[in-house]
Amino acid sequence: MHVLISGASVAGPVLAYWLRRHGFDVTVVERAPALRKTGGHAVDLFRPAMDIVDRMGLIGPVTARKTGTEHITMYIEGRGRPVEMDMRKLVATVSDRHVEIMRDDLSEVFYDATRDDVEYVFDDSIASVGGDGLVTFERGEARRFDLVVGADGLHSNVRRLVFGPESAHTRWIGAYLAVATIPNYRGLDGRMEGITGVGRMAGLYSAAHLDGARALFLFRTPEQLDYHHRDTARQKELLRERFAGLGWDVPRLLDEADRASAFYFDSITQLTLDTWTRGRVALVGDAGHCPGPAVGGSTSLAVVGAYVLAGELAAAGGDHTRAFPAYEAAMGDYVRRSRSFALNAARRLLPGTALDLGLLAGTTWLVGRLPSGLSRAASKLAAKGVRLHDSVELKDYSAYGAVPR
Ligand SMILES: Cc1cc2nc3c(=O)[nH]c(=O)nc-3n(C[C@H](O)[C@H](O)[C@H](O)COP(=O)(O)OP(=O)(O)OC[C@H]3O[C@@H](n4cnc5c(N)ncnc54)[C@H](O)[C@@H]3O)c2cc1C
């Protein structure tokens, strides 16, 4: 059986890896002219995703490229002294197995593990998917595939072609996110520094092996902003308006963002789809499940979803009419809980009032001072569902071998 995957970032190559291991033929089509090396941002692999990486034999290369952020210094608007946070303690409240890594580094590890056995086609995109398996491309010749999977991110092309317009499946969660690749002018190594105010947060992080640093901006607005997704000048203007008057190094971050080598700006949007398959087409990763970038642990969700989809296809001997419902049943609870987690995380990261801001400062101060075991226990009591990733149980699909060709 031959499966076409759209998107070569995280979900695409992980799915390709497991499909190959179960005996499927795989082609991955990626719109970018080469594997993306655009700067990117840090992403999180929590326990279930780390366990999958382990089963892929990739723990070594993944941990070798971790960002190693161990410490956060966070100023609170209107207060003098910053809150110092031990990142390891904070993460331990969420998961007992975790690596933070730049997305581009992670996709390169997954790509390297699959490039010899998988056909990768760069610089192309699917133009249409026929019910009979005929797929047309923007550049290449039309080809036939048994199944098609959209692993092409939050603004998925396959989802638009097969499930309809994006607006029908998305919910804006009231916030925006920007990331700029700028020089590491504060000499950060394994540290993040930043400032949180009412409804806005700006920070800077880097690690020794990274080119430059990443300036991160998160902010809330009462209404959706009016801008075109390609109009970066307007986006930078909006950022300046929103972050005017916030202290610490924010004016410098905004200046650096103006001349950034890579700049990302988007609303924090959650997908609301409750089904991720239609006919011979499935969605995986952000294309199907995104609970909101930067707030919902969506990278772990992407890795788990890819592993489960490949496993269920193998378990059903390639019969998608059995595999797809099994995939949806296996992922449903994790996806729904990730959505609530993301909404809570956005509220916590961006306090809506001065009172909430004070509470945030107090909680992070406390977690920083408790011994790890106690802070883990406290988080279990205080924030229901905070350990959502670690509660996911992975099926073992290793018994399912080659599928009929
Ligand atoms: C600024 C930012 C910060 C984030 N922070 C975190 C974090 O802290 N922790 C975390 O876990 N996650 C974070 N995320 C989310 C994380 O990046 C995603 O969950 C993860 O990358 C999902 O992987 P994916 O493979 O599903 O999609 P993506 O990584 O979005 O990859 C989609 C791929 O599809 C390709 N593509 C797009 N259109 C087409 C097309 N028409 N044809 C072919 N290919 C196409 C793209 O070029 C890309 O390679 C963040 C995201 C952003 C944007």
The ligand as an SDF file (V2000), in Angstrom:
LIG
                    3D

 53 58  0  0  0  0  0  0  0  0999 V2000
    5.5390   30.3180   17.4110 C   0  0  0  0  0  0  0  0  0  0  0  0
    5.2040   28.9270   17.8210 C   0  0  0  0  0  0  0  0  0  0  0  0
    5.5850   28.4780   19.0640 C   0  0  0  0  0  0  0  0  0  0  0  0
    5.2980   27.1550   19.4340 C   0  0  0  0  0  0  0  0  0  0  0  0
    5.6900   26.7240   20.6530 N   0  0  0  0  0  0  0  0  0  0  0  0
    5.4650   25.4360   21.0000 C   0  0  0  0  0  0  0  0  0  0  0  0
    5.8620   24.9450   22.2650 C   0  0  0  0  0  0  0  0  0  0  0  0
    6.3960   25.6810   23.0930 O   0  0  0  0  0  0  0  0  0  0  0  0
    5.6360   23.6430   22.5500 N   0  0  0  0  0  0  0  0  0  0  0  0
    5.0400   22.7920   21.6400 C   0  0  0  0  0  0  0  0  0  0  0  0
    4.9090   21.5950   21.9050 O   0  0  0  0  0  0  0  0  0  0  0  0
    4.6280   23.2370   20.4540 N   0  0  0  0  0  0  0  0  0  0  0  0
    4.8080   24.5330   20.1180 C   0  0  0  0  0  0  0  0  0  0  0  0
    4.3790   24.9970   18.9190 N   0  0  0  0  0  0  0  0  0  0  0  0
    3.6190   24.1040   18.0330 C   0  0  0  0  0  0  0  0  0  0  0  0
    4.5080   23.1740   17.2080 C   0  0  0  0  0  0  0  0  0  0  0  0
    5.3840   23.9050   16.3870 O   0  0  0  0  0  0  0  0  0  0  0  0
    3.5880   22.2830   16.3850 C   0  0  0  0  0  0  0  0  0  0  0  0
    2.6610   21.6390   17.2150 O   0  0  0  0  0  0  0  0  0  0  0  0
    4.3550   21.2110   15.6410 C   0  0  0  0  0  0  0  0  0  0  0  0
    5.3650   21.7810   14.8380 O   0  0  0  0  0  0  0  0  0  0  0  0
    3.3430   20.4240   14.8060 C   0  0  0  0  0  0  0  0  0  0  0  0
    3.9810   19.6870   13.8520 O   0  0  0  0  0  0  0  0  0  0  0  0
    3.2470   19.3480   12.4810 P   0  0  0  0  0  0  0  0  0  0  0  0
    4.2080   18.4730   11.7410 O   0  0  0  0  0  0  0  0  0  0  0  0
    1.8880   18.8540   12.7430 O   0  0  0  0  0  0  0  0  0  0  0  0
    3.0400   20.7390   11.7480 O   0  0  0  0  0  0  0  0  0  0  0  0
    4.0760   21.8770   11.3490 P   0  0  0  0  0  0  0  0  0  0  0  0
    5.2920   21.8340   12.2030 O   0  0  0  0  0  0  0  0  0  0  0  0
    3.3260   23.1400   11.2690 O   0  0  0  0  0  0  0  0  0  0  0  0
    4.5500   21.4600    9.8890 O   0  0  0  0  0  0  0  0  0  0  0  0
    3.7290   21.4950    8.7700 C   0  0  0  0  0  0  0  0  0  0  0  0
    4.5910   21.2010    7.5390 C   0  0  0  0  0  0  0  0  0  0  0  0
    3.7430   21.1670    6.3990 O   0  0  0  0  0  0  0  0  0  0  0  0
    4.3450   21.9480    5.3710 C   0  0  0  0  0  0  0  0  0  0  0  0
    3.2770   22.4320    4.5020 N   0  0  0  0  0  0  0  0  0  0  0  0
    2.4350   23.4710    4.7030 C   0  0  0  0  0  0  0  0  0  0  0  0
    1.6040   23.5960    3.6590 N   0  0  0  0  0  0  0  0  0  0  0  0
    1.9240   22.6110    2.7860 C   0  0  0  0  0  0  0  0  0  0  0  0
    1.4300   22.2260    1.5190 C   0  0  0  0  0  0  0  0  0  0  0  0
    0.4520   22.9210    0.8990 N   0  0  0  0  0  0  0  0  0  0  0  0
    1.9810   21.1660    0.9080 N   0  0  0  0  0  0  0  0  0  0  0  0
    3.0080   20.4700    1.4780 C   0  0  0  0  0  0  0  0  0  0  0  0
    3.5430   20.8130    2.6650 N   0  0  0  0  0  0  0  0  0  0  0  0
    2.9930   21.8710    3.3200 C   0  0  0  0  0  0  0  0  0  0  0  0
    5.0660   23.0620    6.1130 C   0  0  0  0  0  0  0  0  0  0  0  0
    6.0660   23.6730    5.3090 O   0  0  0  0  0  0  0  0  0  0  0  0
    5.6470   22.2620    7.2740 C   0  0  0  0  0  0  0  0  0  0  0  0
    6.8680   21.6670    6.9500 O   0  0  0  0  0  0  0  0  0  0  0  0
    4.6200   26.3050   18.5420 C   0  0  0  0  0  0  0  0  0  0  0  0
    4.2340   26.7810   17.2740 C   0  0  0  0  0  0  0  0  0  0  0  0
    4.5190   28.0660   16.9240 C   0  0  0  0  0  0  0  0  0  0  0  0
    4.0990   28.5400   15.5580 C   0  0  0  0  0  0  0  0  0  0  0  0
  1  2  1  0
  2  3  1  0
  2 52  2  0
  3  4  2  0
  4  5  1  0
  4 50  1  0
  5  6  2  0
  6  7  1  0
  6 13  1  0
  7  8  2  0
  7  9  1  0
  9 10  1  0
 10 11  2  0
 10 12  1  0
 12 13  2  0
 13 14  1  0
 14 15  1  0
 14 50  1  0
 15 16  1  0
 16 17  1  0
 16 18  1  0
 18 19  1  0
 18 20  1  0
 20 21  1  0
 20 22  1  0
 22 23  1  0
 23 24  1  0
 24 25  2  0
 24 26  1  0
 24 27  1  0
 27 28  1  0
 28 29  2  0
 28 30  1  0
 28 31  1  0
 31 32  1  0
 32 33  1  0
 33 34  1  0
 33 48  1  0
 34 35  1  0
 35 36  1  0
 35 46  1  0
 36 37  1  0
 36 45  1  0
 37 38  2  0
 38 39  1  0
 39 40  1  0
 39 45  2  0
 40 41  1  0
 40 42  2  0
 42 43  1  0
 43 44  2  0
 44 45  1  0
 46 47  1  0
 46 48  1  0
 48 49  1  0
 50 51  2  0
 51 52  1  0
 52 53  1  0
M  END
$$$$
